[in-house]
Amino acid sequence: AGKSTLLHAVTRARPKVADYPFTTIIPNLGVCELEAFKLGRPGASMVWLDIPGLIEGANTGRGLGLAFLRHTERCRLLLHLIDGESDTPDDDYLAINRELTLYSDRLGDTPQVVALTKMDLPHVAARAPATLAALRAVMPHGRLMGISSANGTNLRNLLGRTRQTLDSMAARKAASMDARKAAELKPTGPTQRAAVVE
């Protein structure tokens, strides 16, 4: 689907990139400097983790699925890449999400941004409207776009959407923590007053 190519395009990481599936055999980290894409304040960045592709049965240890899924559990947001050349992109999307949920409900509930890759290829771009519609029909959210890591199509928008989603998640978490603290400080019974005796 182009995970390593994307990591290479948006970070200084240099993972192995090749034109065949399952090129990545170990997780790769990269830091995306948002300022380079005219996003965010100076020094703002995101850490990206590129894990090897998951296969059916990864949740039970097939392939090296358990090791890779453990790494994924630490992520606050998943960027789910769908191969633009796939004949069954909706099934691919559902299969990966099934593996995530079977591994753990928490991982299955992790927010995602979904990107249809290889939009630089004419045959992928030509059928993109139908492919994106098929994906939208099975997705529980609207965070979906077409990208090309090879020529940069929509990468800035992808990074902006990723940053925006992370910021929204952080704001919701902060509001939830504030509400919890307020609830803890709220008296639960009649106010107790200290008696002053002279």
N, C-alpha and C positions, 0 to 999 in steps of 0.2 A: 504494500500500500504506500510505501515511501516514507516510513517513519524516520529512518536514518538520514534520508535526503532532506527532510524537513528540519531535523535537528541541525544538520550541517548548514542549512540556509539561514537559520535564525540565531545560531550561537557560534561560538568559536570551537566547539567540539568537532572532532574529525573522526566520526565513526566510519566503519567500513561501509561503503555504498556499492551495490552491484545490482544488475538488472535481473535478479531472480529472487523468488520468495525466500524468507527465512535467512537472509544474509546476517542479520543481527543474532548473535548467539550468546552475548553477555549484555547486561544493562549498560547504557551509556548515559552520562550526565552532561549537561551543558547549561551555561548561564546565558539567558537572553537579555541583552542590554537594551531596554526599551527606548532609551534616548537615540540609539542608532536608527530607529524607525520613526523618530519624531513622536514618540508616545511617552507620556509620563515625565516626571521631573528628572534632573540630572542624577545619575546613580541608581535610578529605579531599575529593578531587574526581576526576572522570574527564573527559577531553577527548573529545568526540563529533564525528564527521565524518559529515555527511549528503551522500552523493554522488547525482548524478542516477541515475535508474533505468537498469539495464543492459538491453540488448536482445540478441536472438540475433545473433551475429556481432560482439559488442563486442570480443572478444579479437583480432579482425583489424582493428579500427579503425572498424567500422560505428558510425554515430552519432559520439559523441565518446568511445567506449568506452575506447580506449587511454589517453587523458588521465585518465579517471576511475579506471581500474584502477591506474594509477601511484600515485594518491593512496591507494588502498586498500591497496597493498603496505606502507605505513608503519604500518598498524594491527596491534596485537597480537591483537585479538579482533574478530570481525565480528558485528554484530547483524543478522541476516537476517530481514527482515519479509516475511511472506506475507499478501497481501490476503485478508481473511476472506470477501470476496464472490466470489472466484475459483471457477470450476467445476472447475478442475484444479490445486489447491494443490500436490499432490505433483509434478506435471509442472513447475510454476513453480519449486519448490524445486530440482529436478534440473537444470533449464535454467540457472539462475543459477550453480549449482555447477559445471556443465560449462564455462560461460564463464570462471569463476575458474581452473579447472584448465587449460584450454586456454591461458590467458594465461601462467600459470606454476604449476608443481607446488607451489611454496612458498605461493602465494596460495591454491591449492586445499586445502592442508593447514592453513591458518590456522583455529584453533578458532572455533566459532560458537555463539551463542545464537540460537535461532529463536523468533520471536513471530508468532502468528496475530493479525492486527489486526481492528479494528472490532467487538469483542465487545459494544459498546453497542447494536448493531443487532439487533433481535429475531430476524430470519431468520438472521443469522450465529451468534448464540448458540444457536439451536435446532439447527443442524446442526454445531455445534462438536465434539461428541464424535466424530462420524464423520470430520470433517475432521482433527482431531488424530490420530486412529487412522491415517488414510491417510498423514499426514506421518511419524508414528513408524515406519511400515512401510518407509520409504525413507531414514530418517536413520541415520547411524552412531553417534549419541549420543542422550542423553535430555534435552538442554537445550532444552525446548520448552514454551511456555505461550501462553495466549490473553490479549490485552491490549486496552484501549481508551485511546487517547490523548485522545479527546474527553471522557470522563468519569473517567479515572484508574484504571479497572479494572486491577488487577494491576501497575501501574507500579512500586510500591515493591518488589514481589516480583521484577520484571524487573531493577531496579537492583541488588537484593541478589544475584541470581543472576549478574549481570554482574560485580559486584565480587568475589564468591566465586570465579568462574572465573579472573579476573585474578590474584587472590591465589594460587590453586592453581598457576597457570602460573609465577608469580614464585618460589614455593617450589620447584617442580621444577627451575627454571633454577638457583637458588642451590645446590640439592643436587647437580646435575650439575657445576657449577663447582667445588664443594668436592671432589667425587670426582676430577675431573680434576687439581686441584692436589695432592691426596694421591698420585695416581698419578705425578705428575711428581717429587715429593719422595722417593718410595720408591726405595731403591737397587736397581739392576738386576743387580748382580753381587756378588762377595765384597766385604766391607767392606775398604776400604783404610785402613791405619793408618800414621801417620807414624812413621818410625824416629827415635829420639832418640840422637844420638851424642855422647859426651862426650870 
